[in-house]
Amino acid sequence: MKAVYLASAANERKAEEVLKKDDLVSRGSITVRLASSLDMKEEGYFIVLDASEEALKRAEELLKGLAARYKNAGEVLKRLQEQEESAIVGFGNIMG
């Protein structure tokens, strides 16, 4: 399961540290991207978690006051996927 959170620039580092220090949450994938790097108009950072349902519930508790669940998660996930695909194509072109 995936969840997307939006953290302010001031809270991003602390939010990421809290997630990585938790044994359950850190077993999943934690991706942090600057919102503007995804051509999104929001200010701050997106934190994308790919983890079990139990870990996502724990992350929700840990992120209280640091980051909020992002309502348009589908758009963020779509843009991340597009970036990853572009990077793979670019790397393939370099390698020939």
MOPAC internal coordinates of N, CA, C and O (Angstrom, degrees):
PM7 1SCF
backbone

  N    0.0000 0     0.00 0     0.00 0    0    0    0
  C    1.4455 1     0.00 0     0.00 0    1    0    0
  C    1.5269 1   108.81 1     0.00 0    2    1    0
  O    1.2310 1   121.58 1   -32.23 1    3    2    1
  N    1.3289 1   114.58 1   147.77 1    3    2    1
  C    1.4591 1   119.52 1   179.27 1    5    3    2
  C    1.5222 1   110.21 1  -121.19 1    6    5    3
  O    1.2310 1   121.39 1   -33.05 1    7    6    5
  N    1.3187 1   114.94 1   146.95 1    7    6    5
  C    1.4625 1   122.24 1   175.30 1    9    7    6
  C    1.5258 1   107.47 1  -139.50 1   10    9    7
  O    1.2310 1   121.05 1   -32.49 1   11   10    9
  N    1.3252 1   115.60 1   147.51 1   11   10    9
  C    1.4604 1   121.29 1  -179.47 1   13   11   10
  C    1.5253 1   108.60 1  -122.93 1   14   13   11
  O    1.2310 1   121.08 1   -47.04 1   15   14   13
  N    1.3229 1   115.53 1   132.96 1   15   14   13
  C    1.4590 1   122.90 1   178.16 1   17   15   14
  C    1.5167 1   108.91 1  -122.37 1   18   17   15
  O    1.2310 1   120.94 1   -26.53 1   19   18   17
  N    1.3190 1   115.82 1   153.47 1   19   18   17
  C    1.4575 1   121.75 1   175.29 1   21   19   18
  C    1.5177 1   107.93 1  -117.06 1   22   21   19
  O    1.2310 1   121.13 1   -56.59 1   23   22   21
  N    1.3410 1   115.44 1   123.41 1   23   22   21
  C    1.4649 1   121.88 1   179.37 1   25   23   22
  C    1.5181 1   109.03 1  -118.94 1   26   25   23
  O    1.2310 1   120.73 1   -36.56 1   27   26   25
  N    1.3167 1   116.20 1   143.44 1   27   26   25
  C    1.4638 1   119.75 1   175.70 1   29   27   26
  C    1.5255 1   108.92 1   -67.75 1   30   29   27
  O    1.2310 1   120.80 1   -17.74 1   31   30   29
  N    1.3175 1   116.08 1   162.26 1   31   30   29
  C    1.4562 1   120.37 1   178.30 1   33   31   30
  C    1.5320 1   110.75 1   -59.49 1   34   33   31
  O    1.2310 1   120.79 1   145.17 1   35   34   33
  N    1.3198 1   116.09 1   -34.83 1   35   34   33
  C    1.4642 1   120.76 1  -179.65 1   37   35   34
  C    1.5298 1   112.29 1   -68.35 1   38   37   35
  O    1.2310 1   119.88 1   150.15 1   39   38   37
  N    1.3225 1   117.84 1   -29.85 1   39   38   37
  C    1.4719 1   121.70 1  -175.97 1   41   39   38
  C    1.5199 1   114.58 1  -101.78 1   42   41   39
  O    1.2310 1   119.90 1   171.63 1   43   42   41
  N    1.3227 1   117.80 1    -8.37 1   43   42   41
  C    1.4645 1   120.63 1  -172.87 1   45   43   42
  C    1.5188 1   112.64 1   -58.17 1   46   45   43
  O    1.2310 1   120.11 1   129.69 1   47   46   45
  N    1.3117 1   117.39 1   -50.31 1   47   46   45
  C    1.4678 1   120.51 1  -175.83 1   49   47   46
  C    1.5314 1   111.00 1   -62.86 1   50   49   47
  O    1.2310 1   120.53 1   136.19 1   51   50   49
  N    1.3201 1   116.59 1   -43.81 1   51   50   49
  C    1.4660 1   119.98 1  -179.57 1   53   51   50
  C    1.5340 1   110.89 1   -65.29 1   54   53   51
  O    1.2310 1   120.59 1   138.53 1   55   54   53
  N    1.3416 1   116.48 1   -41.47 1   55   54   53
  C    1.4648 1   120.54 1   179.19 1   57   55   54
  C    1.5249 1   110.49 1   -61.67 1   58   57   55
  O    1.2310 1   120.54 1   135.93 1   59   58   57
  N    1.3213 1   116.56 1   -44.07 1   59   58   57
  C    1.4639 1   120.64 1   179.89 1   61   59   58
  C    1.5347 1   110.83 1   -64.27 1   62   61   59
  O    1.2310 1   120.28 1   137.27 1   63   62   61
  N    1.3199 1   117.08 1   -42.73 1   63   62   61
  C    1.4613 1   120.99 1   179.43 1   65   63   62
  C    1.5277 1   111.86 1   -62.41 1   66   65   63
  O    1.2310 1   120.66 1   136.68 1   67   66   65
  N    1.3251 1   116.34 1   -43.32 1   67   66   65
  C    1.4688 1   121.05 1  -179.98 1   69   67   66
  C    1.5246 1   110.45 1   -60.56 1   70   69   67
  O    1.2310 1   120.49 1   137.77 1   71   70   69
  N    1.3271 1   116.66 1   -42.23 1   71   70   69
  C    1.4610 1   120.61 1  -179.41 1   73   71   70
  C    1.5300 1   111.31 1   -67.85 1   74   73   71
  O    1.2310 1   120.67 1   137.21 1   75   74   73
  N    1.3260 1   116.32 1   -42.79 1   75   74   73
  C    1.4658 1   120.18 1  -177.36 1   77   75   74
  C    1.5262 1   112.79 1   -70.97 1   78   77   75
  O    1.2310 1   120.10 1   154.77 1   79   78   77
  N    1.3230 1   117.41 1   -25.23 1   79   78   77
  C    1.4596 1   120.60 1   179.37 1   81   79   78
  C    1.5255 1   113.06 1   -81.11 1   82   81   79
  O    1.2310 1   120.17 1   161.13 1   83   82   81
  N    1.3276 1   117.28 1   -18.87 1   83   82   81
  C    1.4571 1   120.88 1  -179.84 1   85   83   82
  C    1.5330 1   109.37 1   -81.22 1   86   85   83
  O    1.2310 1   120.51 1   -53.93 1   87   86   85
  N    1.3218 1   116.63 1   126.07 1   87   86   85
  C    1.4588 1   121.92 1  -175.72 1   89   87   86
  C    1.5320 1   112.15 1   -59.87 1   90   89   87
  O    1.2310 1   119.79 1   135.73 1   91   90   89
  N    1.3069 1   118.01 1   -44.27 1   91   90   89
  C    1.4605 1   121.74 1  -176.82 1   93   91   90
  C    1.5322 1   111.48 1   -69.67 1   94   93   91
  O    1.2310 1   120.45 1   131.09 1   95   94   93
  N    1.3125 1   116.75 1   -48.91 1   95   94   93
  C    1.4656 1   121.09 1  -176.10 1   97   95   94
  C    1.5279 1   111.03 1   -68.39 1   98   97   95
  O    1.2310 1   120.50 1   141.49 1   99   98   97
  N    1.3145 1   116.65 1   -38.51 1   99   98   97
  C    1.4627 1   120.26 1  -176.11 1  101   99   98
  C    1.5275 1   113.50 1   -68.68 1  102  101   99
  O    1.2310 1   120.07 1   168.11 1  103  102  101
  N    1.2982 1   117.48 1   -11.89 1  103  102  101
  C    1.4768 1   120.76 1   176.13 1  105  103  102
  C    1.5280 1   111.33 1   -71.66 1  106  105  103
  O    1.2310 1   120.70 1   158.05 1  107  106  105
  N    1.3217 1   116.27 1   -21.95 1  107  106  105
  C    1.4559 1   120.79 1   178.57 1  109  107  106
  C    1.5163 1   110.77 1   -88.95 1  110  109  107
  O    1.2310 1   120.98 1     7.91 1  111  110  109
  N    1.3079 1   115.74 1  -172.09 1  111  110  109
  C    1.4569 1   121.95 1   179.08 1  113  111  110
  C    1.5260 1   109.24 1   -95.20 1  114  113  111
  O    1.2310 1   120.57 1   -48.33 1  115  114  113
  N    1.3268 1   116.52 1   131.67 1  115  114  113
  C    1.4677 1   122.54 1   178.31 1  117  115  114
  C    1.5182 1   107.17 1  -121.62 1  118  117  115
  O    1.2310 1   120.66 1   -62.30 1  119  118  117
  N    1.3277 1   116.35 1   117.70 1  119  118  117
  C    1.4632 1   122.02 1   179.58 1  121  119  118
  C    1.5127 1   108.06 1  -119.86 1  122  121  119
  O    1.2310 1   120.44 1   -46.97 1  123  122  121
  N    1.3297 1   116.76 1   133.03 1  123  122  121
  C    1.4672 1   121.67 1   179.06 1  125  123  122
  C    1.5203 1   108.02 1  -122.14 1  126  125  123
  O    1.2310 1   120.52 1   -51.43 1  127  126  125
  N    1.3339 1   116.60 1   128.57 1  127  126  125
  C    1.4588 1   121.91 1   179.04 1  129  127  126
  C    1.5267 1   109.55 1  -136.74 1  130  129  127
  O    1.2310 1   121.10 1   -40.68 1  131  130  129
  N    1.2998 1   115.51 1   139.32 1  131  130  129
  C    1.4578 1   121.70 1   172.72 1  133  131  130
  C    1.5220 1   107.67 1   -65.39 1  134  133  131
  O    1.2310 1   120.25 1   -48.77 1  135  134  133
  N    1.3201 1   117.12 1   131.23 1  135  134  133
  C    1.4637 1   120.86 1  -176.13 1  137  135  134
  C    1.5227 1   111.62 1   -56.08 1  138  137  135
  O    1.2310 1   120.19 1   138.15 1  139  138  137
  N    1.3128 1   117.25 1   -41.85 1  139  138  137
  C    1.4666 1   119.71 1  -178.57 1  141  139  138
  C    1.5285 1   112.23 1   -66.03 1  142  141  139
  O    1.2310 1   119.53 1   156.02 1  143  142  141
  N    1.3335 1   118.50 1   -23.98 1  143  142  141
  C    1.4693 1   120.66 1   178.17 1  145  143  142
  C    1.5249 1   111.47 1   -69.85 1  146  145  143
  O    1.2310 1   120.83 1   163.72 1  147  146  145
  N    1.3225 1   116.02 1   -16.28 1  147  146  145
  C    1.4652 1   121.56 1   177.08 1  149  147  146
  C    1.5321 1   110.72 1  -103.46 1  150  149  147
  O    1.2310 1   120.67 1  -167.44 1  151  150  149
  N    1.3222 1   116.33 1    12.56 1  151  150  149
  C    1.4762 1   122.75 1  -177.49 1  153  151  150
  C    1.5261 1   111.65 1    57.83 1  154  153  151
  O    1.2310 1   120.90 1  -141.20 1  155  154  153
  N    1.3148 1   115.88 1    38.80 1  155  154  153
  C    1.4643 1   121.67 1   176.52 1  157  155  154
  C    1.5207 1   107.63 1  -103.30 1  158  157  155
  O    1.2310 1   120.43 1   -32.68 1  159  158  157
  N    1.3148 1   116.78 1   147.32 1  159  158  157
  C    1.4670 1   120.49 1  -175.41 1  161  159  158
  C    1.5312 1   113.65 1   -81.56 1  162  161  159
  O    1.2310 1   119.88 1   169.15 1  163  162  161
  N    1.3224 1   117.83 1   -10.85 1  163  162  161
  C    1.4543 1   121.37 1  -178.54 1  165  163  162
  C    1.5311 1   110.70 1   -67.64 1  166  165  163
  O    1.2310 1   121.06 1   -25.08 1  167  166  165
  N    1.3194 1   115.58 1   154.92 1  167  166  165
  C    1.4612 1   122.21 1   175.53 1  169  167  166
  C    1.5181 1   108.07 1   -97.58 1  170  169  167
  O    1.2310 1   120.42 1   -43.18 1  171  170  169
  N    1.3034 1   116.80 1   136.82 1  171  170  169
  C    1.4520 1   120.59 1   176.13 1  173  171  170
  C    1.5085 1   112.81 1   115.28 1  174  173  171
  O    1.2310 1   121.47 1    25.25 1  175  174  173
  N    1.3237 1   114.80 1  -154.75 1  175  174  173
  C    1.4567 1   122.45 1  -174.26 1  177  175  174
  C    1.5261 1   110.94 1  -124.68 1  178  177  175
  O    1.2310 1   121.40 1   -38.12 1  179  178  177
  N    1.3318 1   114.94 1   141.88 1  179  178  177
  C    1.4593 1   120.46 1   172.08 1  181  179  178
  C    1.5183 1   107.86 1   -92.82 1  182  181  179
  O    1.2310 1   121.07 1   -45.85 1  183  182  181
  N    1.3137 1   115.57 1   134.15 1  183  182  181
  C    1.4548 1   121.88 1   174.30 1  185  183  182
  C    1.5257 1   106.04 1  -114.05 1  186  185  183
  O    1.2310 1   120.91 1   -63.05 1  187  186  185
  N    1.3217 1   115.86 1   116.95 1  187  186  185
  C    1.4599 1   121.40 1  -178.17 1  189  187  186
  C    1.5220 1   108.05 1  -107.58 1  190  189  187
  O    1.2310 1   121.28 1   -56.86 1  191  190  189
  N    1.3138 1   115.15 1   123.14 1  191  190  189
  C    1.4657 1   121.56 1   179.16 1  193  191  190
  C    1.5206 1   109.32 1  -111.35 1  194  193  191
  O    1.2310 1   120.80 1   -49.36 1  195  194  193
  N    1.2992 1   116.07 1   130.64 1  195  194  193
  C    1.4576 1   122.15 1   174.29 1  197  195  194
  C    1.5246 1   105.36 1  -121.24 1  198  197  195
  O    1.2310 1   121.16 1   -78.24 1  199  198  197
  N    1.3253 1   115.38 1   101.76 1  199  198  197
  C    1.4600 1   120.24 1  -172.20 1  201  199  198
  C    1.5285 1   110.12 1  -155.59 1  202  201  199
  O    1.2310 1   121.41 1    -0.79 1  203  202  201
  N    1.3115 1   114.91 1   179.21 1  203  202  201
  C    1.4628 1   120.51 1   177.97 1  205  203  202
  C    1.5278 1   110.09 1   -67.99 1  206  205  203
  O    1.2310 1   121.05 1   -17.12 1  207  206  205
  N    1.3112 1   115.59 1   162.88 1  207  206  205
  C    1.4636 1   120.61 1   178.60 1  209  207  206
  C    1.5282 1   111.08 1   -59.51 1  210  209  207
  O    1.2310 1   120.88 1   139.55 1  211  210  209
  N    1.3115 1   115.93 1   -40.45 1  211  210  209
  C    1.4619 1   120.93 1   178.90 1  213  211  210
  C    1.5380 1   110.88 1   -62.41 1  214  213  211
  O    1.2310 1   120.50 1   137.50 1  215  214  213
  N    1.3295 1   116.66 1   -42.50 1  215  214  213
  C    1.4657 1   120.96 1   179.93 1  217  215  214
  C    1.5287 1   110.74 1   -67.14 1  218  217  215
  O    1.2310 1   120.31 1   143.37 1  219  218  217
  N    1.3222 1   117.00 1   -36.63 1  219  218  217
  C    1.4641 1   119.93 1   178.67 1  221  219  218
  C    1.5286 1   111.21 1   -66.91 1  222  221  219
  O    1.2310 1   120.48 1   143.28 1  223  222  221
  N    1.3223 1   116.68 1   -36.72 1  223  222  221
  C    1.4666 1   120.04 1   176.06 1  225  223  222
  C    1.5266 1   110.38 1   -64.25 1  226  225  223
  O    1.2310 1   120.73 1   138.83 1  227  226  225
  N    1.3116 1   116.21 1   -41.17 1  227  226  225
  C    1.4688 1   121.35 1   178.31 1  229  227  226
  C    1.5335 1   110.19 1   -65.45 1  230  229  227
  O    1.2310 1   120.36 1   138.56 1  231  230  229
  N    1.3108 1   116.92 1   -41.44 1  231  230  229
  C    1.4659 1   121.23 1   179.00 1  233  231  230
  C    1.5285 1   110.77 1   -62.01 1  234  233  231
  O    1.2310 1   120.54 1   141.20 1  235  234  233
  N    1.3096 1   116.57 1   -38.80 1  235  234  233
  C    1.4694 1   121.13 1   178.46 1  237  235  234
  C    1.5263 1   109.88 1   -57.96 1  238  237  235
  O    1.2310 1   120.51 1   136.95 1  239  238  237
  N    1.3236 1   116.63 1   -43.05 1  239  238  237
  C    1.4655 1   121.12 1   178.08 1  241  239  238
  C    1.5253 1   111.38 1   -65.63 1  242  241  239
  O    1.2310 1   120.74 1   135.26 1  243  242  241
  N    1.3220 1   116.19 1   -44.74 1  243  242  241
  C    1.4633 1   121.19 1  -177.52 1  245  243  242
  C    1.5335 1   112.83 1   -64.90 1  246  245  243
  O    1.2310 1   120.69 1   148.62 1  247  246  245
  N    1.3168 1   116.29 1   -31.38 1  247  246  245
  C    1.4701 1   120.57 1  -174.76 1  249  247  246
  C    1.5265 1   114.15 1   -89.67 1  250  249  247
  O    1.2310 1   120.19 1   179.13 1  251  250  249
  N    1.3294 1   117.24 1    -0.87 1  251  250  249
  C    1.4718 1   119.29 1   178.36 1  253  251  250
  C    1.5210 1   109.59 1   -56.39 1  254  253  251
  O    1.2310 1   121.42 1   -53.07 1  255  254  253
  N    1.3281 1   114.89 1   126.93 1  255  254  253
  C    1.4505 1   121.08 1  -179.71 1  257  255  254
  C    1.5212 1   114.24 1    82.85 1  258  257  255
  O    1.2310 1   120.24 1   172.41 1  259  258  257
  N    1.3305 1   117.16 1    -7.59 1  259  258  257
  C    1.4625 1   121.12 1  -179.53 1  261  259  258
  C    1.5227 1   112.88 1  -112.11 1  262  261  259
  O    1.2310 1   120.72 1   143.38 1  263  262  261
  N    1.3296 1   116.22 1   -36.62 1  263  262  261
  C    1.4678 1   121.27 1  -178.06 1  265  263  262
  C    1.5225 1   108.79 1  -153.47 1  266  265  263
  O    1.2310 1   121.10 1   -28.08 1  267  266  265
  N    1.3243 1   115.50 1   151.92 1  267  266  265
  C    1.4612 1   121.01 1  -179.75 1  269  267  266
  C    1.5269 1   109.65 1  -115.46 1  270  269  267
  O    1.2310 1   121.01 1   -33.52 1  271  270  269
  N    1.3124 1   115.67 1   146.48 1  271  270  269
  C    1.4665 1   120.97 1   176.86 1  273  271  270
  C    1.5183 1   107.71 1   -60.47 1  274  273  271
  O    1.2310 1   120.43 1   -47.46 1  275  274  273
  N    1.3150 1   116.78 1   132.54 1  275  274  273
  C    1.4587 1   121.99 1  -177.03 1  277  275  274
  C    1.5183 1   109.72 1   -89.79 1  278  277  275
  O    1.2310 1   120.88 1   -51.51 1  279  278  277
  N    1.3176 1   115.92 1   128.49 1  279  278  277
  C    1.4682 1   121.14 1  -173.84 1  281  279  278
  C    1.5190 1   113.52 1   -71.12 1  282  281  279
  O    1.2310 1   120.14 1   148.50 1  283  282  281
  N    1.3273 1   117.34 1   -31.50 1  283  282  281
  C    1.4591 1   120.51 1  -177.48 1  285  283  282
  C    1.5372 1   110.34 1  -102.36 1  286  285  283
  O    1.2310 1   121.14 1  -128.46 1  287  286  285
  N    1.3125 1   115.42 1    51.54 1  287  286  285
  C    1.4627 1   121.55 1  -176.31 1  289  287  286
  C    1.5244 1   111.80 1   -59.91 1  290  289  287
  O    1.2310 1   120.10 1   143.36 1  291  290  289
  N    1.3154 1   117.42 1   -36.64 1  291  290  289
  C    1.4664 1   121.10 1  -179.15 1  293  291  290
  C    1.5143 1   112.66 1   -57.19 1  294  293  291
  O    1.2310 1   120.30 1   139.89 1  295  294  293
  N    1.3124 1   117.03 1   -40.11 1  295  294  293
  C    1.4651 1   120.94 1  -179.93 1  297  295  294
  C    1.5248 1   110.67 1   -67.47 1  298  297  295
  O    1.2310 1   120.03 1   138.44 1  299  298  297
  N    1.3111 1   117.55 1   -41.56 1  299  298  297
  C    1.4656 1   121.46 1   178.24 1  301  299  298
  C    1.5279 1   109.91 1   -62.82 1  302  301  299
  O    1.2310 1   120.24 1   133.47 1  303  302  301
  N    1.3248 1   117.15 1   -46.53 1  303  302  301
  C    1.4616 1   120.72 1  -179.68 1  305  303  302
  C    1.5205 1   111.35 1   -63.14 1  306  305  303
  O    1.2310 1   120.35 1   141.96 1  307  306  305
  N    1.3208 1   116.94 1   -38.04 1  307  306  305
  C    1.4616 1   121.82 1   178.06 1  309  307  306
  C    1.5278 1   110.38 1   -63.29 1  310  309  307
  O    1.2310 1   120.26 1   134.18 1  311  310  309
  N    1.3114 1   117.11 1   -45.82 1  311  310  309
  C    1.4657 1   120.82 1  -178.89 1  313  311  310
  C    1.5304 1   111.85 1   -67.80 1  314  313  311
  O    1.2310 1   120.14 1   143.13 1  315  314  313
  N    1.3166 1   117.33 1   -36.87 1  315  314  313
  C    1.4645 1   120.57 1   175.16 1  317  315  314
  C    1.5260 1   110.69 1   -62.38 1  318  317  315
  O    1.2310 1   120.66 1   136.24 1  319  318  317
  N    1.3158 1   116.35 1   -43.76 1  319  318  317
  C    1.4691 1   121.50 1   178.96 1  321  319  318
  C    1.5264 1   110.38 1   -61.39 1  322  321  319
  O    1.2310 1   120.35 1   137.12 1  323  322  321
  N    1.3303 1   116.93 1   -42.88 1  323  322  321
  C    1.4648 1   120.75 1   178.97 1  325  323  322
  C    1.5253 1   110.89 1   -62.56 1  326  325  323
  O    1.2310 1   120.01 1   138.87 1  327  326  325
  N    1.3311 1   117.58 1   -41.13 1  327  326  325
  C    1.4644 1   120.74 1   177.96 1  329  327  326
  C    1.5170 1   111.49 1   -63.02 1  330  329  327
  O    1.2310 1   120.62 1   136.65 1  331  330  329
  N    1.3187 1   116.42 1   -43.35 1  331  330  329
  C    1.4628 1   120.58 1  -179.81 1  333  331  330
  C    1.5224 1   110.94 1   -63.68 1  334  333  331
  O    1.2310 1   120.44 1   138.05 1  335  334  333
  N    1.3285 1   116.76 1   -41.95 1  335  334  333
  C    1.4630 1   120.53 1   179.37 1  337  335  334
  C    1.5236 1   110.81 1   -65.42 1  338  337  335
  O    1.2310 1   119.83 1   139.72 1  339  338  337
  N    1.3272 1   117.92 1   -40.28 1  339  338  337
  C    1.4640 1   121.73 1   177.84 1  341  339  338
  C    1.5208 1   111.03 1   -62.88 1  342  341  339
  O    1.2310 1   120.76 1   139.56 1  343  342  341
  N    1.3306 1   116.16 1   -40.44 1  343  342  341
  C    1.4593 1   120.47 1   179.36 1  345  343  342
  C    1.5281 1   110.76 1   -64.90 1  346  345  343
  O    1.2310 1   120.22 1   139.93 1  347  346  345
  N    1.3199 1   117.18 1   -40.07 1  347  346  345
  C    1.4608 1   121.23 1   179.74 1  349  347  346
  C    1.5196 1   110.14 1   -65.65 1  350  349  347
  O    1.2310 1   119.93 1   136.58 1  351  350  349
  N    1.3244 1   117.74 1   -43.42 1  351  350  349
  C    1.4599 1   121.89 1   178.10 1  353  351  350
  C    1.5228 1   110.34 1   -62.63 1  354  353  351
  O    1.2310 1   120.83 1   135.13 1  355  354  353
  N    1.3297 1   116.03 1   -44.87 1  355  354  353
  C    1.4650 1   120.36 1   179.22 1  357  355  354
  C    1.5140 1   111.79 1   -61.85 1  358  357  355
  O    1.2310 1   119.95 1   138.37 1  359  358  357
  N    1.3059 1   117.70 1   -41.63 1  359  358  357
  C    1.4541 1   121.78 1   178.99 1  361  359  358
  C    1.5228 1   110.07 1   -66.17 1  362  361  359
  O    1.2310 1   120.72 1   140.55 1  363  362  361
  N    1.3215 1   116.22 1   -39.45 1  363  362  361
  C    1.4697 1   120.25 1   177.44 1  365  363  362
  C    1.5134 1   111.70 1   -62.61 1  366  365  363
  O    1.2310 1   119.96 1   142.17 1  367  366  365
  N    1.3351 1   117.68 1   -37.83 1  367  366  365
  C    1.4541 1   121.27 1   178.35 1  369  367  366
  C    1.5157 1   111.39 1   -66.92 1  370  369  367
  O    1.2310 1   120.33 1   143.77 1  371  370  369
  N    1.3211 1   116.98 1   -36.23 1  371  370  369
  C    1.4601 1   120.88 1   179.19 1  373  371  370
  C    1.5255 1   110.05 1   -67.35 1  374  373  371
  O    1.2310 1   121.00 1   137.18 1  375  374  373
  N    1.3295 1   115.69 1   -42.82 1  375  374  373
  C    1.4628 1   120.10 1  -176.81 1  377  375  374
  C    1.5346 1   112.42 1   -76.11 1  378  377  375
  O    1.2310 1   121.08 1   161.57 1  379  378  377
  N    1.3331 1   115.55 1   -18.43 1  379  378  377
  C    1.4584 1   120.73 1   174.96 1  381  379  378
  C    1.4589 1   112.62 1    80.56 1  382  381  379
  O    1.2310 1   120.10 1   180.00 1  383  382  381

